Amino acid sequence: MPTARRLAHEFLDRRGLTTIFGNPGSNELPFLAELPENFRYVLGLHEGAVVGMADGYAQATGRPVLVNLHAAAGSGNAMGALTNAVHSRTPLVLTAGQQVRSAIGLEAMLANTDATQLMRPLVGWAGEPSCAADVPRSLAQAVFEAELHRRPSYLSVPYDDWAAELAENPILDRQVRRGLAPTEAQLAELVATIAAAKNPALVLGGDVDTGDLFDRAVALAEHLDLPTWVAPSPHRLPFPNRHPLFRGVLPAGIAPVSAALTGHDVVLVLGAPVFRYHQHVPGRFLPAGTRLIQVTDDFGAAARAPMGEALVAEPAPVIEALLRKVPARTAQRGYVENPEPKTGERALHPEQVFAALRDTQDGATRYVVESTSTNSAWWRQMDLRHPGSYFFPAAGGLGFGLPAAVGVAMGSPDRPVVGVIGDGSANYGITALWSAAHYRVPVTFVILRNGVYGALRWFGELLGTPDVPGTEIPGLDFTAIAAGYGVEATTVTDEDHLRTQLKTTTDGPRLIQVDTEPTSPE
Ligand code: TZD
């Protein structure tokens, strides 16, 4: 008779979840024993880095990924990074080892007390099998919950369950698929609304890129000559940022969004919450006379929106219906040039760094960005034309960028990957450098060293609290830190040196530390 472990491995194998990101402890060892040869275990040295790498890998591959955490302590360490995975809707399947069943109630060391409550409200579903015989089904549920809800799930398994001998299990053959198409009537109404609109606009969210709809979104915007924004606080780029129809990233405040959309009678929002505001700037949610229609397959995002209409459906069939049924208008195509980069006085301006990346890196490069005060410089200087070119921490939780760059590079060996990381942000996920070195992951980390928490200084001004402590971080040397983790590194201070460095390639990880001038994100 097969063991619970054998059935679990077989189930994961059949579903293609054969790369496991983890940091193990004693409770997890019985699950990891006898791992089939085609499985790969990617070790991260801290659970924040484990989840960041898994998130990047899952986003790059478009597939659910198994994460193995150690009991309550490892799960707790993972929670900060998990906030990002929740908002990027990454289907991470988190598993954690539990004490043996007889030791949970008496709270022996490493008992995960109330394990199913620990990760709420971040995970969409959390479970612990009620008996060993229910382990394979529970694991299947954890995978399907993550895939169907596009939200991390969590399964805690007592470690004495894995050796239990069980009957063959029909769970191995299950197929669970997702398909949320609108009805014909809903499509017809939407088509009529857009066809009748005098001055419609398009707002795209990260789900458009996640759902492989980047090119179709361009086709739609060009077909209908739609001015196109990216929804506030983007974690992916769903549209080429130098396209003549691109109007930019909508500001993340209530009144500024309303101001930006003024003059449009219909605003079609595809694959985004409405909206992910950040700085609190109260006002009208929408300009007078503007009708907003949100199409999302995220039930929660539709339910909690403060205004507008929502159609809960995948954006893909909506895009195709509009392309087929609304008559074409003439639109501009192609790409517009970037402005001249601003220059720094005492150190490089971030715009000089980004212009150098744009000029030296392959056009298909994937960028994982966690540099918070350089936002406007980034969009002014980059020219991103390909799907899956941009990844940012979706909940603003630092510690995503460096590990996610490793995960994205592991998940897409066919495209170069560059992590653009602030000198503050880099510290939260720094141990991923070791994984990058250990697995020889081809990834370039560009660390922008401005010596401060730049975004916080800007926010301090915004909130009328400019004199706060804790925003200076002098004295960090990432070349020394990188050397300690086994990653080769250099410091550059001038533009020519930066460009020369960026043109060289290696088959493993490397880190370029660039001294930059503090700037404001707007
Ligand atoms: N801790 C975590 C986990 N996430 C956060 N977002 C913060 C703290 C607060 N925070 C920001 O929101 S931005 C920022 C902090 C500390 C500064 C990041 O500094 P940096 O980039 O050097 O990476 P800039 O360009 O200097 O802002």
Boltz pocket constraint, residues with backbone or C-beta under 6 A from the ligand:
constraints:
  - pocket:
      binder: B
      contacts: [[A, 80], [A, 370], [A, 371], [A, 372], [A, 373], [A, 374], [A, 396], [A, 397], [A, 398], [A, 399], [A, 421], [A, 422], [A, 423], [A, 424], [A, 425], [A, 426], [A, 428], [A, 448], [A, 450], [A, 452], [A, 453], [A, 454], [A, 455], [A, 456]]
      max_distance: 6.0
